[in-house]
Amino acid sequence: MGTAILTIIGILLVIGIIYLILKVAMGALVGVGGIAYVAVMLIRCFPILSIALVGAIVYSEDVIAPVLLYAVAVVLLTRRRAAKDIKEQAFKKLEEQGIVSEHLALGLEPSENTPIYIFAKALQPKGYGKKVLDKAAAKHRIGTKTCDGARYYFDEGEWEKLASRVANEVIATLNNQMQKYGIISENMSFNIDNKYSDLRGLIDVHIKDSFAHYVQRIMDERDVISETIPAARNSMAVVEAQIRRIQSLKEFMLVKNREREGVKLFIDKTVLTEKKNYLQGRAVIEEKDVDKLFGERDLAEKEVIMNICSALWKDMDYKLVEHDADHFWIHATAVDKHTCADCKEVYKSVEKYGKNQYCKGCLTKIHEQEDADEAEGKSVRRYISAPPPGVKIEM
C-alpha cells in the first residue's frame, strides 16, 4: 500500500514539475485540463522512461530522486529531439531555396505535426537553426555572405545563380521600356518570381545593382538625359504604392528617403525626339496622350518629361494645368484662348458667351443668376451661339 502511494505521489510530482516548466516557458497551459494534457503527453512521448520511473519508485521506495532524474531526462531528451527537428528543417530549407537568411534560420521552431511539439516549443534551444548553419559554414560545407546588413547562407553556386536570374529579368524589362517608351525610372517595379519572403531584401539589392549597371551602360552607349524629380513633386501616390509592397522596416525607410531625395528619370533623347513629333502643334495635350506615348506613370514623371521637351524645343513650350484629377498641358500661345474671364483659370475648353469666354462652372453661375433676375421681373440679356431652328437673322 505504501509503495503504491509513493508511486502515485511520484507521478504527480513529475507531472507538476513538467507542467510548471511548460507554464513558465509558454504560459499556454491552464488548470486541470493542462495538467491532464501534460500527463498524457509524457506517457505518449516517453513510454519507456515513464515505466522506468514507476519501477524506480517501487524498487527504491523513494520519490524525490527518481522524479528529479525523470524530469531532467525529459528536458534533455526533448531539447535533443527539438534540436534534431530544427537541424533537419534548416538543411531542408537550404535545399529548397538554395539561399536562406539568417533571420529565417533564427526563427526556426520544432514542427507542429509531432506529439512532442508543445514540449519541444517550450524547451527548444533558441536560435539553433543559425548555430547549425554557422557550423556548416565554418566547415566550408556551405557559403555565407552579408548583403546590405543581412546575412545569408547558400549552397555552392546558388548566390551567383540568383544574381544572374534577377539581372536577366531586370535587363529584359529595362530594354523593353527603353525600346517602347524611351524612359526608365528609379520608381520602376520588377516582377521577379520569388516564393520565399526572407529573400526579398536580397533580391531588391540585386535589382538595384542590375539597374545601376544598366544605367551606366546606356549612358555610355546612348544620348541619355538624366533628370531628378524634385522631392516636393515625388507624389504620395507613388510613395503609397511602394509602401504597399513593403515587408520590412528597412524597405520602408528606403522609400521615405527616396521621397525626400527625389527620383531619377533616364530618357533616351533619340526616342524622345521621335515621340514629341506626335504632340507638336497641339494647343492642348491631354494626360492620356502622354500616357500613350510614354507609358502610364506618375504625374510628377510626366511633368518632367514635358518640361524637358519644352527646354529642348522652342515650339514645345507647354505648361501643366491641374484641376483635381484632371491634368493636361497647354501651349504658351494658347493660354489666353483657354482662360475663363471670370475665375481666370485655364481649362481645356471654354465657352464664348457674349463678348467673353467662361468655364463650365462660371457659365452655370451666370445662367443661374439670369434665371433669378428673370424670376424677379428684371430685364435680362441672354446670348445664344446660334439662332433656333427655322429662324433667320436679317443683316
VOSE-699304 format. One line per 10 residues: their letters; for each residue x, y, z of C-alpha. Coordinates in nm, 2 decimals, m for minus. Last residue first. Example, Ala and Ser with C-alpha at 12.3 -4.5 7.8 and 13.67 -1.06 7.14 Angstrom:
! residues 2
SA> 1.37:m0.11:0.71; 1.23:m0.45:0.78
END
This chain:
! residues 395
MEIKVGPPPA> m2.84:9.15:m9.18; m3.16:8.95:m9.13; m3.13:8.66:m8.89; m3.33:8.36:m8.99; m3.52:8.14:m8.75; m3.61:7.79:m8.87; m3.41:7.61:m8.59; m3.32:7.85:m8.31; m3.05:8.11:m8.38; m2.69:8.02:m8.30
SIYRRVSKGE> m2.44:8.07:m8.00; m2.71:8.24:m7.80; m2.67:8.53:m7.56; m2.91:8.65:m7.29; m2.99:9.00:m7.18; m3.21:9.01:m6.87; m3.47:9.26:m6.77; m3.58:9.21:m6.41; m3.91:9.05:m6.32; m3.78:8.89:m6.00
AEDADEQEHI> m3.79:8.55:m6.17; m3.59:8.69:m6.46; m3.32:8.80:m6.21; m3.30:8.45:m6.06; m3.28:8.29:m6.41; m3.00:8.53:m6.51; m2.82:8.45:m6.18; m2.84:8.08:m6.25; m2.72:8.14:m6.61; m2.41:8.32:m6.48
KTLCGKCYQN> m2.34:8.05:m6.22; m2.36:7.78:m6.49; m2.11:7.99:m6.70; m1.87:8.00:m6.41; m1.87:7.63:m6.37; m1.85:7.55:m6.74; m1.55:7.78:m6.80; m1.62:8.11:m6.95; m1.54:8.32:m7.26; m1.63:8.69:m7.31
KGYKEVSKYV> m1.81:8.92:m7.55; m2.14:8.74:m7.52; m2.09:8.39:m7.41; m1.79:8.20:m7.55; m1.74:7.86:m7.40; m1.42:7.74:m7.25; m1.23:7.42:m7.32; m0.92:7.25:m7.18; m0.93:7.50:m6.89; m0.71:7.78:m6.76
EKCDACTHKD> m0.83:7.97:m6.45; m0.91:8.35:m6.45; m1.23:8.29:m6.24; m1.45:8.52:m6.45; m1.29:8.56:m6.80; m1.20:8.19:m6.81; m0.87:8.12:m6.98; m0.84:7.88:m7.27; m0.79:8.14:m7.55; m0.54:8.33:m7.34
VATAHIWFHD> m0.33:8.02:m7.27; m0.30:7.91:m7.63; 0.04:8.06:m7.72; 0.20:7.90:m7.41; 0.08:7.56:m7.52; m0.14:7.38:m7.27; m0.07:7.06:m7.08; m0.34:6.85:m6.92; m0.45:6.72:m6.58; m0.80:6.64:m6.45
ADHEVLKYDM> m0.80:6.47:m6.11; m0.83:6.79:m5.92; m0.78:7.06:m6.18; m0.41:7.07:m6.27; m0.26:7.26:m6.57; 0.10:7.18:m6.68; 0.26:7.43:m6.92; 0.38:7.37:m7.27; 0.65:7.54:m7.47; 0.71:7.26:m7.73
DKWLASCINM> 0.78:7.51:m8.02; 1.10:7.61:m7.85; 1.24:7.26:m7.84; 1.48:7.13:m7.58; 1.35:7.31:m7.27; 0.99:7.25:m7.35; 1.05:6.88:m7.42; 1.24:6.85:m7.09; 0.94:7.01:m6.91; 0.71:6.76:m7.08
IVEKEALDRE> 0.92:6.47:m6.95; 0.94:6.62:m6.60; 0.57:6.67:m6.59; 0.51:6.31:m6.69; 0.74:6.19:m6.41; 0.55:6.41:m6.15; 0.22:6.27:m6.29; 0.32:5.91:m6.20; 0.34:5.67:m6.49; 0.13:5.52:m6.76
GFLKDVDKEE> 0.35:5.48:m7.07; 0.55:5.74:m7.26; 0.35:5.78:m7.58; 0.00:5.66:m7.48; 0.04:5.80:m7.13; 0.12:6.15:m7.28; m0.19:6.13:m7.49; m0.40:6.02:m7.19; m0.28:6.32:m7.00; m0.43:6.56:m7.26
IVARGQLYNK> m0.22:6.79:m7.47; m0.39:7.12:m7.56; m0.29:7.37:m7.83; m0.13:7.09:m8.04; 0.15:7.18:m8.28; 0.39:6.91:m8.17; 0.24:6.61:m7.98; 0.32:6.33:m8.23; 0.65:6.49:m8.31; 0.74:6.47:m7.94
KETLVTKDIF> 0.77:6.09:m7.98; 1.05:6.08:m8.23; 1.26:6.33:m8.04; 1.20:6.14:m7.72; 1.33:5.82:m7.88; 1.65:6.00:m7.98; 1.68:6.17:m7.64; 1.67:5.84:m7.45; 1.54:5.94:m7.10; 1.67:5.84:m6.76
LKVGERERNK> 1.45:5.95:m6.47; 1.58:5.99:m6.12; 1.36:6.01:m5.80; 1.37:6.27:m5.53; 1.57:6.30:m5.20; 1.28:6.32:m4.95; 1.05:6.06:m5.11; 1.36:5.84:m5.18; 1.44:5.85:m4.81; 1.09:5.75:m4.72
VLMFEKLSQI> 1.11:5.46:m4.97; 1.44:5.34:m4.82; 1.30:5.37:m4.47; 1.00:5.15:m4.56; 1.24:4.89:m4.71; 1.44:4.87:m4.39; 1.12:4.85:m4.18; 1.02:4.53:m4.37; 0.75:4.40:m4.60; 0.70:4.69:m4.84
RRIQAEVVAM> 0.48:4.64:m5.14; 0.20:4.87:m5.01; 0.48:5.12:m4.92; 0.57:5.15:m5.29; 0.22:5.23:m5.40; 0.20:5.49:m5.11; 0.52:5.65:m5.23; 0.40:5.68:m5.59; 0.06:5.82:m5.49; 0.24:6.05:m5.24
SNRAAPITES> 0.38:6.25:m5.53; 0.75:6.30:m5.59; 0.68:6.66:m5.67; 0.82:6.80:m5.34; 1.12:6.56:m5.37; 1.22:6.72:m5.70; 1.21:6.47:m5.99; 1.57:6.42:m6.10; 1.67:6.42:m6.46; 1.92:6.22:m6.66
IVDREDMIRQ> 1.92:6.26:m7.04; 2.06:5.98:m7.25; 2.23:6.01:m7.58; 2.33:5.64:m7.60; 2.62:5.40:m7.54; 2.79:5.53:m7.23; 2.48:5.64:m7.05; 2.32:5.31:m7.17; 2.59:5.11:m6.99; 2.59:5.31:m6.66
VYHAFSDKIH> 2.21:5.28:m6.65; 2.23:4.91:m6.69; 2.49:4.87:m6.42; 2.28:5.08:m6.18; 1.96:4.88:m6.26; 2.14:4.55:m6.20; 2.28:4.67:m5.87; 1.93:4.79:m5.75; 1.77:4.47:m5.86; 2.03:4.26:m5.69
VDILGRLDSY> 1.97:4.46:m5.37; 1.59:4.41:m5.40; 1.65:4.03:m5.45; 1.84:4.02:m5.12; 1.57:4.21:m4.93; 1.30:3.97:m5.07; 1.49:3.66:m4.98; 1.31:3.60:m4.65; 0.98:3.61:m4.83; 1.05:3.30:m5.04
KNDINFSMNE> 0.83:3.23:m5.34; 1.01:3.47:m5.57; 0.95:3.55:m5.94; 1.08:3.89:m6.01; 0.81:4.13:m6.14; 1.01:4.45:m6.14; 0.88:4.78:m6.02; 1.00:5.11:m6.17; 1.04:5.41:m5.93; 1.40:5.46:m6.03
SIIGYKQMQN> 1.27:5.54:m6.37; 1.32:5.43:m6.73; 1.23:5.62:m7.05; 1.25:5.57:m7.42; 0.89:5.45:m7.43; 0.88:5.12:m7.62; 1.25:5.05:m7.68; 1.36:5.18:m7.34; 1.08:5.00:m7.15; 1.16:4.67:m7.32
NLTAIVENAV> 1.53:4.71:m7.26; 1.45:4.79:m6.89; 1.23:4.48:m6.85; 1.49:4.25:m7.02; 1.77:4.40:m6.81; 1.57:4.34:m6.48; 1.49:3.98:m6.58; 1.85:3.90:m6.67; 1.99:4.07:m6.36; 1.75:3.88:m6.13
RSALKEWEGE> 1.84:3.54:m6.29; 2.22:3.62:m6.27; 2.20:3.73:m5.90; 2.00:3.41:m5.81; 2.25:3.18:m5.99; 2.55:3.36:m5.85; 2.43:3.30:m5.49; 2.32:2.94:m5.57; 2.66:2.83:m5.70; 2.75:2.63:m5.39
DFYYRAGDCT> 2.47:2.62:m5.14; 2.38:2.94:m4.95; 2.36:3.11:m4.61; 2.27:3.47:m4.58; 2.35:3.76:m4.35; 2.17:4.10:m4.36; 2.34:4.44:m4.34; 2.31:4.52:m4.71; 2.45:4.18:m4.80; 2.65:3.96:m4.57
KTGIRHKAAA> 2.77:3.63:m4.72; 2.78:3.27:m4.62; 2.88:2.95:m4.81; 2.80:2.59:m4.73; 3.01:2.28:m4.64; 3.30:2.51:m4.56; 3.34:2.36:m4.21; 3.27:2.70:m4.06; 2.97:2.73:m4.29; 2.83:2.41:m4.16
KDLVKKGYGK> 2.88:2.53:m3.80; 2.71:2.86:m3.88; 2.42:2.67:m4.04; 2.36:2.46:m3.73; 2.40:2.76:m3.50; 2.15:2.96:m3.71; 1.89:2.69:m3.68; 1.96:2.66:m3.31; 1.84:3.01:m3.24; 1.69:2.91:m2.91
PQLAKAFIYI> 1.74:2.56:m2.78; 1.39:2.42:m2.77; 1.23:2.37:m2.42; 0.89:2.53:m2.47; 0.85:2.45:m2.84; 0.97:2.10:m2.78; 0.73:2.03:m2.50; 0.43:2.16:m2.71; 0.55:1.98:m3.02; 0.61:1.64:m2.86
PTNESPELGL> 0.31:1.48:m3.04; 0.47:1.60:m3.38; 0.30:1.79:m3.66; 0.39:2.13:m3.52; 0.75:2.11:m3.63; 1.01:2.25:m3.39; 1.10:2.62:m3.44; 1.30:2.81:m3.70; 1.32:3.18:m3.63; 1.69:3.22:m3.62
ALHESVIGQE> 1.73:3.04:m3.95; 1.48:3.28:m4.12; 1.66:3.59:m3.99; 2.00:3.44:m4.10; 1.86:3.43:m4.45; 1.83:3.12:m4.66; 1.97:3.05:m5.01; 1.93:2.74:m5.23; 1.56:2.77:m5.16; 1.46:2.40:m5.13
ELKKFAQEKI> 1.80:2.26:m5.02; 1.85:2.54:m4.77; 1.51:2.50:m4.63; 1.57:2.12:m4.59; 1.90:2.20:m4.42; 1.74:2.43:m4.17; 1.44:2.20:m4.12; 1.66:1.89:m4.04; 1.85:2.10:m3.79; 1.53:2.22:m3.63
DKAARRRTLL> 1.40:1.87:m3.58; 1.73:1.74:m3.44; 1.74:2.04:m3.19; 1.38:1.97:m3.09; 1.46:1.60:m3.03; 1.76:1.69:m2.82; 1.58:1.95:m2.63; 1.30:1.70:m2.55; 1.55:1.43:m2.45; 1.73:1.67:m2.21
VVAVAYLLVP> 1.40:1.80:m2.05; 1.25:1.45:m2.01; 1.58:1.32:m1.86; 1.59:1.61:m1.61; 1.23:1.54:m1.51; 1.29:1.17:m1.47; 1.60:1.22:m1.26; 1.41:1.46:m1.04; 1.12:1.22:m1.00; 1.35:0.92:m0.94
AIVDESYVIA> 1.54:1.11:m0.66; 1.24:1.26:m0.49; 1.02:0.96:m0.47; 1.19:0.68:m0.28; 1.08:0.32:m0.22; 1.38:0.22:m0.42; 1.22:m0.06:m0.62; 0.87:0.09:m0.64; 0.99:0.44:m0.73; 1.24:0.31:m0.98
GVLAISLIPF> 0.98:0.09:m1.14; 0.73:0.38:m1.18; 1.00:0.59:m1.33; 1.11:0.31:m1.57; 0.76:0.29:m1.70; 0.76:0.66:m1.77; 1.10:0.64:m1.94; 0.98:0.36:m2.16; 0.66:0.55:m2.26; 0.83:0.89:m2.32
CRILMVAVYA> 0.61:1.07:m2.58; 0.28:0.91:m2.51; 0.32:0.88:m2.13; 0.45:1.24:m2.10; 0.19:1.37:m2.34; m0.10:1.21:m2.15; 0.02:1.36:m1.82; 0.09:1.70:m1.97; m0.26:1.71:m2.12; m0.41:1.62:m1.78
IGGVGVLAGM> m0.23:1.90:m1.62; m0.35:2.15:m1.88; m0.71:2.03:m1.84; m0.68:2.07:m1.46; m0.59:2.43:m1.48; m0.42:2.63:m1.75; m0.15:2.55:m2.00; m0.02:2.81:m2.25; 0.21:3.04:m2.05; 0.49:2.92:m2.27
AVKLILYIIG> 0.81:2.88:m2.07; 0.67:2.93:m1.72; 0.37:2.70:m1.80; 0.59:2.44:m1.96; 0.83:2.42:m1.67; 0.54:2.42:m1.42; 0.36:2.14:m1.60; 0.69:1.94:m1.61; 0.73:1.98:m1.24; 0.36:1.90:m1.16
IVLLIGIITL> 0.35:1.60:m1.39; 0.67:1.46:m1.22; 0.53:1.53:m0.87; 0.20:1.36:m0.96; 0.39:1.06:m1.08; 0.60:1.05:m0.76; 0.29:1.08:m0.54; 0.12:0.80:m0.72; 0.43:0.58:m0.69; 0.47:0.66:m0.32
IATGM> 0.11:0.57:m0.26; 0.15:0.24:m0.44; 0.47:0.17:m0.23; 0.28:0.24:0.09; 0.00:0.00:0.00
END
